[in-house]
C-alpha cells in the first residue's frame, strides 16, 4: 500500500526544495516561465525557435526577472512533450537546459530528482558563478604574486603621486565598502525571512501528513469498533469481520510508516534549514567584519594588516562565489519543484517523478478501503434493522423469553441504509430515519424495565438495546462521514489540494526571499572583491601622497603626475 505520503525529497525540492530546501529565486534556466500561473506543458506540435540565446543580468527586488546564471532568454523552446495516461514530464519547458553529461544537448526529461542528467543540467546554470570564482582566484592570485615580486625584487621604486588618482581611489573605496555593508544587510534580512518561509512550508507539509495519519487511524479504529458491535447479540457477518482485520492491518502499516517518515524527514529538513541559516549568518558576519576592518586599516595606513586582509579576503570572496552558485542550484531545483507541482495538479493521476515527494495513494488500496467502509456501514444498518424488524416491532408472547420484552406501542422506524446492495448511493424513503436523527427518534420508543429486563411502560426498546443501537449508529456514521476523505485519497484530490496550497501560498515567498539571499550574496561578493582591489590601490596612493609631502617644497612637488 503506497498510501504513505513520502516527501523525503521535499527539502531539496521545497526547501530546498523551500529547501523548504523552493526554495528559491526566480533565477532559473530554461524557457521563459511566468511567475503568475505557470504555463502548462506544451501539448501541441510545433518547431523550436532556433535563435541564439542572450544573457541578461537583473537585480530588481520587486520585479521577477532572469539573470546571467539563469540561462538564455531567447533560447529554443522545449519540443512538444508527449504525455500518455500513465506518464507525465513535469516542468518540461522550465527544465529544458543544456546537459553537460550529454554533449551539452538540451535535457528534455522534465523534473526528476532521481535523474543524474537533470542534476547535471540544473548544476550547469551555476557555471557562470563558478567560473567567476575560478577566474578571480587565479587572476587575483597571480596579480598578488606579481605585486609581491615587484615589491621585493625591483631596485627602483616609483613614487609618482596623483591627487586625482588618490581622490578617485578613496571615493570608490567608500562606495564599495558601503555596497558590501548593504549586501550584508540584505543577506541577513533575506536569510531570516527565507528561514521563516521554509519553516512554514515544512510545517504545512508535516501538518498535511499528520491529517492523513489521523484520519486513516480514525477509519481503522471505526472499523475495529464495528467488528465488536453487537445489537441484541447480533454481530457483523464473520466474512466482514475477517475483511476488517485485513484492511485494518494495511491501514495501520501505512499510517505507522507515514508517521515515522514524517518525524524522521522533518527532523532532517529542520537540521538542513538550520545549517543553511547558520552558514548565511556566518557569511554575512565575516564579510561585514572583513569589509569594516579593511576600510579602517586602509584609511589609517596599516598596510601590513591590509595585505593580510587582502589575502584572507581573496579566499573568502572565492568561497562566497562558490556558495552563491551552490545556493542557486538548490533554488533552481526547488523552483522547478514548484512548477512541477503546478503541472501535476492538472493531471494528478499520471505517474510522474513527483511521486517521490508526495505520491498519490494507491488506487486499488484506496478503493478497497472505501468499499469496505461502505460495506461495514451497510452491514451495521442491516444488523440494526433486522433487530428492529424481527424483535422490537413484533409483539411476542411471554412464551418466547428470548424475544419477549413486553413490546407495545407504535412501531419503531427502521434506519435508512445509505447504500444499495451494490454499495452505490441510495436515497432514504418515507418511514426511514437517517443516522443524523435516529437516536433522537428512537429515544421516544424506549421503555422503563424491571429487574428482569421486561418493559413496564409502553415502548419497544429497552435502555440496553437502545444503547447498543446508538453505538452501532455512531460507528456507521463515522465510517460514512470519512467516505469523502477516502474518495479524495482515491482520486488524488487530497494531494492536489496540498500541492495547490504549497504552490499558491508558499512558493512565492520562497522565491522572493531566496532572491534576496542571492542578491545579497552577489552584492557582498562583488563589493568585497572590488574593495580588495581598491585597498591595494588606495594604500599605494596614500603612501605616495605621504612621501610627496615629505619632499622639499618646489614648483613640481605637488603637481599632478
Beta strands, then each sheet from edge to edge (+ up, - down):
strand 1: 98-99
strand 2: 105-106
strand 3: 230-231
strand 4: 234-235
sheet 1: 1+ 2-
sheet 2: 3+ 4-
end
